[in-house]
Amino acid sequence: MNTGLILEAFFVYLIPSVAVIYIVIGIRFIKDNRVNYFSLIMFASAIYSFAFFVEKISANETYAFIVRQFSYPVASYIPAFGLLFIMQLTFPSKIKIMTISLLYSLSSAFGLLYLTNYRHGLFFSSEEFVRDGNFGMVVTGRGPIFMMLAAYFLASTSVSSVLLILKYRKVVSSRVKKTLRMLFFITLIPWISVVFIVFEIDRIDPIPFTIMIMMVFLAVNETKHGIFKGYLGMWKISHSNLTIPSILMDDEFEILESNNAYETLQRSIKSEALKKIREMITNNQFKSEIYCNLDSGEKYFEITQSAYNIKQKIYSIIILDVTDIRKHQEEINYLSFYDQLTGLRNRRYFENEIYEIDRPENLPVSIIMIDVNGLKLTNDAFGHIA
């Protein structure tokens, strides 16, 4: 049995599953009733991928040409959605109505030109349905409008690449930089089409394969990003209403989320806390304390960190004000070793000190004892306070 035919059959019958995955991911990323260009890319790619599948399994040219009539107009919007998605991710303030209108107009024009290709032949100079084994394929002669569509794809991804580079230079987080690098790699994939078009490899239309490869990488990247955002969202739900200052931090000491209680802390407290948190994460320390001398008085804070997500290396930190507890402890410790009335050290202090003093290296040791007469009479006459 021909291995090539088996692989071809496997990939062709995998396309509907990929299309369904595109739709599911697209629906998952629709939020807050806002325009989500990533979801639009997924939906357009799903339609185009499924149409390509129908074309491959078509028994005759009628079905193949019908699905192409729907798929190419939809595919012409993918460059617009892709560029707007990158703009939404990198510089959302740059998205203007004029930009959206221009991109949609270009995509609509290409779609209309394809639908009317039977009149002018500028998109494809020729279209022929051929069957190769169990699968069909439309072999085309590329016209000037097709070349313009390919240039539109490349221009969209090139501008996207520039935007990603500009954003990459501005961000500090390595996590964000990793995402931007992945997206930049995805924007380079359309240049595969250039190789097919320039060298006219078997007159195969490279756009379906290029789109599917791009969307697979894009879906994986955004799904990972979505899972990460899900972790942040769950933490925010459980910590946003806490009265205890809390933050979510990664292993590079970037604050990913924080609650309102943390935001209301004084800047000096935050500064001292962050120094200690960095030290704790570095040394794998789970609990520590900081001391802050503020205008309002002395403050003590207990910092506790725990691994929120080990795989993602995310830590949940709670900053608890223990000033009252600390003062009570200090008061208890003071009363344990000092007389409350006179403020002098008591017998317990003396007994503890004996163990420290009664050592060979301290010998000889002298003890002076003083007895004051008449204290009872003074206490009875004037009170203990006197």
C-alpha positions as CSV (number, residue, x, y, z in Angstrom):
1,M,0.0,0.0,0.0
2,N,1.3,3.5,-0.9
3,T,2.4,5.3,2.2
4,G,2.0,8.7,0.5
5,L,-1.7,7.9,-0.2
6,I,-2.2,6.9,3.4
7,L,-0.7,10.1,4.7
8,E,-2.7,12.2,2.3
9,A,-5.9,10.4,3.4
10,F,-5.1,10.9,7.0
11,F,-4.5,14.7,6.6
12,V,-7.5,15.2,4.4
13,Y,-9.9,13.5,6.8
14,L,-8.3,15.4,9.7
15,I,-9.4,18.7,8.2
16,P,-13.0,18.6,9.5
17,S,-11.8,18.0,13.0
18,V,-9.4,20.9,12.7
19,A,-12.3,23.1,11.5
20,V,-14.5,22.1,14.4
21,I,-11.6,22.9,16.8
22,Y,-11.3,26.3,15.2
23,I,-15.0,27.0,15.9
24,V,-14.8,25.8,19.5
25,I,-11.7,27.9,20.2
26,G,-13.3,30.9,18.5
27,I,-16.4,30.6,20.6
28,R,-14.4,30.2,23.8
29,F,-12.6,33.5,23.2
30,I,-15.7,35.6,22.7
31,K,-16.0,37.7,25.8
32,D,-17.9,40.8,27.0
33,N,-19.8,41.2,23.7
34,R,-16.7,43.0,22.3
35,V,-15.3,42.5,18.8
36,N,-12.7,39.7,19.1
37,Y,-10.7,39.5,16.0
38,F,-9.0,36.2,17.1
39,S,-12.4,34.5,17.1
40,L,-13.2,36.0,13.7
41,I,-10.0,34.5,12.4
42,M,-10.9,31.1,13.8
43,F,-14.4,31.2,12.3
44,A,-13.2,32.3,8.8
45,S,-10.4,29.6,8.9
46,A,-13.0,27.0,9.9
47,I,-15.2,27.8,6.9
48,Y,-12.2,27.9,4.5
49,S,-10.8,24.6,5.9
50,F,-14.1,22.8,5.7
51,A,-14.6,24.0,2.1
52,F,-11.1,22.8,1.2
53,F,-12.1,19.4,2.6
54,V,-15.2,19.2,0.5
55,E,-13.2,20.2,-2.5
56,K,-10.8,17.4,-1.9
57,I,-13.5,14.7,-1.5
58,S,-15.7,16.0,-4.3
59,A,-16.6,13.4,-7.0
60,N,-17.0,16.0,-9.7
61,E,-16.2,19.6,-10.5
62,T,-19.6,21.0,-9.7
63,Y,-19.3,20.6,-5.9
64,A,-15.7,21.6,-5.9
65,F,-16.5,24.9,-7.7
66,I,-19.5,25.6,-5.5
67,V,-17.6,25.4,-2.3
68,R,-14.8,27.5,-3.7
69,Q,-17.3,30.2,-4.5
70,F,-18.0,30.5,-0.7
71,S,-14.5,29.8,0.6
72,Y,-12.4,32.3,-1.2
73,P,-14.5,35.4,-0.3
74,V,-14.3,34.3,3.3
75,A,-10.5,33.7,3.1
76,S,-10.0,37.2,1.8
77,Y,-11.1,38.6,5.2
78,I,-8.4,36.6,7.1
79,P,-5.6,39.2,6.4
80,A,-7.9,41.9,7.8
81,F,-8.8,39.9,10.9
82,G,-5.2,38.9,11.4
83,L,-3.8,42.4,11.3
84,L,-6.6,43.8,13.5
85,F,-6.0,41.0,16.0
86,I,-2.3,41.9,16.2
87,M,-3.1,45.5,16.6
88,Q,-5.6,44.7,19.3
89,L,-2.9,42.7,21.1
90,T,0.0,45.2,20.7
91,F,-1.3,48.7,20.3
92,P,-5.2,48.7,20.7
93,S,-5.3,52.5,20.8
94,K,-4.1,52.6,17.2
95,I,-7.2,50.8,15.9
96,K,-9.3,53.5,14.2
97,I,-12.5,53.3,12.3
98,M,-10.6,54.4,9.1
99,T,-8.2,51.4,9.5
100,I,-11.0,48.9,10.0
101,S,-13.0,50.3,7.1
102,L,-10.0,50.2,4.7
103,L,-9.1,46.6,5.6
104,Y,-12.8,45.4,5.3
105,S,-13.1,47.3,2.0
106,L,-10.0,45.6,0.5
107,S,-11.2,42.2,1.7
108,S,-14.7,42.8,0.3
109,A,-13.2,43.9,-3.0
110,F,-11.1,40.7,-3.4
111,G,-14.1,38.5,-2.5
112,L,-16.3,40.3,-5.1
113,L,-13.6,39.9,-7.7
114,Y,-13.4,36.2,-7.1
115,L,-17.2,35.8,-7.3
116,T,-17.2,37.6,-10.7
117,N,-14.1,35.8,-12.0
118,Y,-16.1,33.9,-14.5
119,R,-16.7,37.2,-16.3
120,H,-13.2,38.7,-16.4
121,G,-10.8,35.9,-15.5
122,L,-8.5,38.3,-13.7
123,F,-8.4,36.2,-10.5
124,F,-7.8,32.8,-12.1
125,S,-7.1,32.7,-15.8
126,S,-8.2,29.0,-15.7
127,E,-9.7,26.5,-13.3
128,E,-9.7,22.8,-13.9
129,F,-10.9,20.1,-11.6
130,V,-8.7,16.9,-11.7
131,R,-8.8,13.8,-9.6
132,D,-5.6,12.2,-8.3
133,G,-6.5,8.8,-6.8
134,N,-9.3,9.2,-4.2
135,F,-9.1,12.9,-4.0
136,G,-9.9,15.9,-6.2
137,M,-8.1,19.2,-6.7
138,V,-8.7,22.4,-8.6
139,V,-5.7,23.3,-10.7
140,T,-5.6,27.0,-11.5
141,G,-3.9,29.5,-13.7
142,R,-3.1,32.5,-11.4
143,G,-4.2,35.9,-12.6
144,P,-3.1,39.4,-11.5
145,I,-5.9,39.7,-8.9
146,F,-4.7,36.5,-7.3
147,M,-1.2,37.9,-7.1
148,M,-2.6,41.0,-5.5
149,L,-4.5,38.9,-2.9
150,A,-1.2,37.1,-2.1
151,A,0.5,40.5,-1.8
152,Y,-2.4,41.6,0.5
153,F,-1.7,38.5,2.7
154,L,2.0,39.3,2.8
155,A,1.5,43.0,3.5
156,S,-0.8,42.1,6.4
157,T,1.6,39.7,8.0
158,S,4.6,42.0,7.4
159,V,2.9,44.9,9.2
160,S,1.9,42.5,11.9
161,S,5.6,41.4,12.2
162,V,6.7,45.1,12.6
163,L,4.0,45.7,15.3
164,L,5.2,42.6,17.2
165,I,8.8,43.8,17.0
166,L,7.9,47.2,18.3
167,K,5.9,45.7,21.2
168,Y,8.7,43.2,21.9
169,R,11.1,46.1,22.5
170,K,8.8,47.8,25.0
171,V,7.8,44.9,27.2
172,V,9.9,43.6,30.1
173,S,8.2,40.3,31.0
174,S,9.8,37.2,29.4
175,R,6.4,35.5,29.5
176,V,4.9,38.2,27.2
177,K,8.1,38.2,25.1
178,K,7.7,34.5,24.6
179,T,4.2,35.0,23.3
180,L,5.3,37.8,21.0
181,R,8.1,35.6,19.6
182,M,5.6,32.8,18.8
183,L,3.3,35.2,17.0
184,F,6.2,36.7,15.1
185,F,7.1,33.2,13.9
186,I,3.5,32.7,12.8
187,T,3.6,35.8,10.7
188,L,6.6,34.4,8.8
189,I,4.7,31.3,7.6
190,P,2.9,33.0,4.7
191,W,6.3,33.4,3.0
192,I,5.9,29.6,2.2
193,S,3.2,30.7,-0.3
194,V,5.7,32.9,-2.0
195,V,8.0,29.9,-2.7
196,F,5.0,28.0,-4.3
197,I,3.9,31.0,-6.3
198,V,7.3,32.1,-7.6
199,F,8.4,28.7,-8.6
200,E,4.9,27.5,-9.7
201,I,5.3,24.2,-7.9
202,D,2.8,21.9,-9.6
203,R,0.5,24.8,-10.0
204,I,-0.8,23.9,-6.5
205,D,-2.8,26.6,-4.6
206,P,-0.6,27.2,-1.5
207,I,-3.0,29.4,0.3
208,P,-5.2,26.6,2.0
209,F,-2.1,24.9,3.4
210,T,-0.6,28.2,4.6
211,I,-3.8,29.3,6.3
212,M,-4.3,26.0,8.1
213,I,-0.6,25.8,9.3
214,M,-0.8,29.4,10.6
215,M,-4.1,28.8,12.3
216,V,-3.0,25.7,14.0
217,F,0.0,27.5,15.5
218,L,-2.1,30.5,16.4
219,A,-4.8,28.4,18.0
220,V,-2.2,26.5,20.1
221,N,-0.6,29.8,21.2
222,E,-3.8,31.5,22.1
223,T,-5.2,28.5,23.9
224,K,-2.1,28.4,26.1
225,H,-2.5,32.1,26.7
226,G,-6.2,31.6,27.5
227,I,-5.4,28.8,30.0
228,F,-2.9,31.2,31.7
229,K,-5.5,33.9,31.8
230,G,-7.9,31.4,33.3
231,Y,-5.5,30.8,36.2
232,L,-5.3,34.6,36.8
233,G,-9.1,34.9,36.6
234,M,-9.7,32.2,39.2
235,W,-7.2,33.8,41.6
236,K,-8.9,37.2,41.1
237,I,-12.3,35.7,41.9
238,S,-11.1,34.2,45.2
239,H,-8.9,37.1,46.3
240,S,-10.4,40.3,45.0
241,N,-12.8,40.8,47.9
242,L,-10.3,39.9,50.6
243,T,-9.4,42.6,53.1
244,I,-5.9,41.1,53.4
245,P,-3.4,42.5,50.8
246,S,-2.7,39.7,48.2
247,I,-0.7,39.5,45.0
248,L,0.0,36.9,42.3
249,M,3.6,36.9,41.1
250,D,5.7,34.9,38.7
251,D,9.2,33.6,39.1
252,E,10.6,36.8,37.5
253,F,8.9,38.9,40.2
254,E,6.3,40.4,37.9
255,I,3.0,41.1,39.6
256,L,0.4,39.4,37.5
257,E,-2.6,40.3,39.7
258,S,-3.3,42.2,42.9
259,N,-6.4,42.9,45.0
260,N,-7.7,46.3,46.2
261,A,-6.3,45.8,49.7
262,Y,-2.8,45.6,48.2
263,E,-3.3,48.6,46.0
264,T,-4.2,50.7,49.1
265,L,-1.0,49.9,50.9
266,Q,1.5,52.7,51.3
267,R,4.3,52.8,48.8
268,S,7.0,52.3,51.4
269,I,5.3,49.1,52.7
270,K,5.0,47.8,49.1
271,S,8.7,48.5,48.5
272,E,9.8,46.6,51.6
273,A,7.4,43.8,51.0
274,L,8.5,43.3,47.4
275,K,12.2,43.1,48.5
276,K,11.3,40.4,51.0
277,I,9.1,38.5,48.5
278,R,11.9,38.4,45.9
279,E,14.2,37.0,48.6
280,M,11.6,34.4,49.7
281,I,10.9,33.1,46.2
282,T,14.6,32.9,45.4
283,N,15.4,31.0,48.6
284,N,12.2,29.0,48.5
285,Q,11.1,30.5,51.8
286,F,7.4,30.3,52.7
287,K,7.0,32.7,55.6
288,S,8.8,35.9,56.8
289,E,8.3,39.3,58.4
290,I,9.1,42.9,57.6
291,Y,9.2,46.0,59.8
292,C,8.2,49.4,58.6
293,N,8.7,52.7,60.6
294,L,5.9,54.9,59.3
295,D,4.7,58.4,60.3
296,S,1.7,56.7,61.9
297,G,4.0,54.4,64.0
298,E,5.8,51.1,63.7
299,K,4.2,48.4,61.6
300,Y,4.9,44.7,61.3
301,F,3.8,42.5,58.4
302,E,3.9,38.7,58.0
303,I,4.4,37.6,54.4
304,T,3.3,34.1,53.3
305,Q,3.9,32.7,49.9
306,S,2.7,29.5,48.3
307,A,2.9,27.9,44.9
308,Y,-0.3,28.8,43.1
309,N,0.7,26.9,39.9
310,I,3.9,24.9,40.0
311,K,4.0,24.3,36.2
312,Q,3.6,28.0,35.3
313,K,5.8,29.0,38.3
314,I,3.2,31.4,39.7
315,Y,3.1,32.3,43.4
316,S,0.3,33.6,45.6
317,I,1.4,36.0,48.3
318,I,-0.5,37.3,51.3
319,I,0.7,40.3,53.3
320,L,-0.8,40.2,56.8
321,D,-0.6,43.2,59.2
322,V,0.5,41.6,62.5
323,T,1.4,44.8,64.3
324,D,-1.2,44.3,67.1
325,I,-0.2,40.6,67.5
326,R,3.5,41.6,67.6
327,K,2.8,44.3,70.3
328,H,0.8,41.9,72.4
329,Q,3.7,39.3,72.2
330,E,6.2,42.0,73.1
331,E,4.0,43.0,76.1
332,I,3.7,39.4,77.2
333,N,7.5,38.9,76.9
334,Y,8.1,42.1,78.9
335,L,5.8,41.1,81.7
336,S,7.5,37.7,81.8
337,F,10.8,39.2,82.8
338,Y,10.0,42.6,84.4
339,D,7.9,43.7,87.4
340,Q,4.8,45.5,86.2
341,L,4.8,47.9,89.2
342,T,8.5,48.9,89.4
343,G,9.7,48.1,85.9
344,L,12.6,46.2,87.4
345,R,13.8,42.8,86.3
346,N,12.1,40.0,88.2
347,R,13.1,36.7,89.6
348,R,12.5,34.8,86.4
349,Y,14.8,37.1,84.5
350,F,17.4,36.5,87.2
351,E,17.1,32.7,87.0
352,N,17.5,32.8,83.3
353,E,20.5,35.0,83.5
354,I,22.2,32.6,86.0
355,Y,22.4,29.9,83.3
356,E,24.2,32.4,81.0
357,I,26.5,33.8,83.7
358,D,27.4,30.6,85.7
359,R,30.1,29.4,83.3
360,P,33.8,28.7,83.9
361,E,34.9,31.5,81.6
362,N,32.9,34.0,83.7
363,L,34.3,33.0,87.1
364,P,34.7,34.5,89.6
365,V,31.1,35.8,89.9
366,S,30.0,38.3,92.6
367,I,26.4,39.0,93.7
368,I,25.4,42.2,95.6
369,M,22.2,42.0,97.5
370,I,20.5,45.2,98.8
371,D,17.7,45.4,101.4
372,V,15.8,48.7,101.8
373,N,14.1,49.1,105.2
374,G,10.8,50.8,105.7
375,L,9.2,50.0,102.3
376,K,6.2,48.4,103.9
377,L,5.5,51.5,105.9
378,T,5.8,53.7,102.8
379,N,3.5,51.4,100.8
380,D,0.9,51.3,103.5
381,A,1.0,55.1,104.0
382,F,1.3,56.4,100.4
383,G,0.3,53.4,98.2
384,H,2.4,51.2,95.9
385,I,2.5,53.8,93.2
386,A,4.4,56.2,95.5
